[in-house]
Amino acid sequence: MESGLKSWRVRKSPGRALFGCSRISAPGRTACWKAPSCLGAHPCYRARWEGGDARVTSQARYGLWFRLRKLIIWLLGVYIAIPFLVKLCPAIQAKLVFLNFVRVPYFIDLKRPQDQGLNHTCNYYLQPEEDVTIGVWHTVPAALWKNARGKDQLWFEDALGSSHPVILYLHGNAGTRGGDHRVELYKVLSSLGYHVVTFDYRGWGDSIGSPSERGMTYDALHVFDWIKARSGDNPVYIWGHSLGTGVATNLVRRLCERETPPDALILESPFTNIREEARSHPFSVIYRYFPGFDWFFLDPITTSGIKFANDENVKYISCSLLILHAEDDPVVPFHLGKKLYNIAATSRSFRDYKVQFVPFHTDLGYRHKYIYRSPELPRILREFLGKSEHEHHH
């Protein structure tokens, strides 16, 4: 009986133990005969079970690494392809400069400025060129708020002849004339006694046309002439913000060349020129040290006819200049505004005019578009523009 049992064991388990045990039967040793109910605790069974887990875990890790590697390769391919795409299609870079396709806030009716809390504002449209129409907002000074309610465009146009100075505001890229921070600035300036006239360049908001530096400058010139035809002897100031500073200096240089300068120029968050701004912009961080960065990204901007050369324009401007810039500006670095001021301050064209630079400390948190929040802004404007008016009349 015993010998029969041994024979059966060897026959049943010549190299592997019953129930999957990996022990090898050898002379003088018997295979493992644990019952199935005990297999969970049996060291042989447990070793095999844990070995299987290890293989599954290893396969899962390999699969995860394989997918991660594919993603990294794909992202690297995109990263390398984008510069070539921009170089081959300069219009892409132009779109990124203008960002006129970004309409923020969404779902507002630009025909109804009162929906943005501007009950003393009129919306109308001007036509600088054939096939080009631009939407304009005209906000009257606080003293005229009550009289302005319910009035038509003709009343607003006649109001420009009242004894209040006018500010032509040129906004930056992206958004529309109804942008939140822009609306808040209109309110501040209106409360200080200024007419505020602003508009969307061709291709922005509800304005019709294709954007270009030349076209934007011509739109601004058309609106300025429209204002001067109605404002009589009232001072007219030009205020540009961000990309709008490029339009502003283009405009004022042209006005000075034809000997009809504005009474003052105010630049908020300005840059020196579009190439230096593009190189310093947050969007360019990931490519700033890419081989051939200028050739791939900056040259296409120039190829598209976009320069916005503030640093060159100020050398031909003859009127008072005020520059406002926040030290914590993440879009247009503070040092570019300071550099522009240094160029203007030493320019012969400003030798008979005031040039002032006003920085706003980082702790104030005004960043790129919140200088309007400064409680010092009314005093700064009052002191600067008061002197500018004095210079203008003498």
Salt bridges, closest charged atoms under 4 A:
ASP115 OD2 - ARG112 NE 3.07
GLU129 OE1 - ARG202 NH1 2.72
GLU129 OE1 - ARG214 NH2 3.49
GLU157 OE1 - ARG230 NE 2.93
GLU184 OE2 - LYS187 NZ 3.60
ASP200 OD1 - HIS171 NE2 2.81
ASP200 OD2 - ARG177 NH1 2.70
ASP206 OD1 - ARG177 NH1 2.81
ASP219 OD1 - ARG202 NH2 2.67
ASP225 OD1 - ARG258 NH2 2.42
GLU257 OE2 - ARG253 NE 3.21
ASP263 OD1 - HIS392 ND1 2.86
GLU276 OE2 - LYS339 NZ 2.98
ASP294 OD2 - ARG275 NH2 3.99
ASP294 OD2 - ARG279 NH2 3.08
ASP299 OD1 - ARG275 NH1 3.10
GLU312 OE2 - LYS315 NZ 3.27
ASP329 OD2 - HIS325 NE2 3.39
ASP329 OD2 - HIS368 ND1 2.92
ASP363 OD2 - HIS361 ND1 3.45
GLU376 OE1 - ARG379 NE 2.79
GLU383 OE1 - ARG379 NH1 3.22
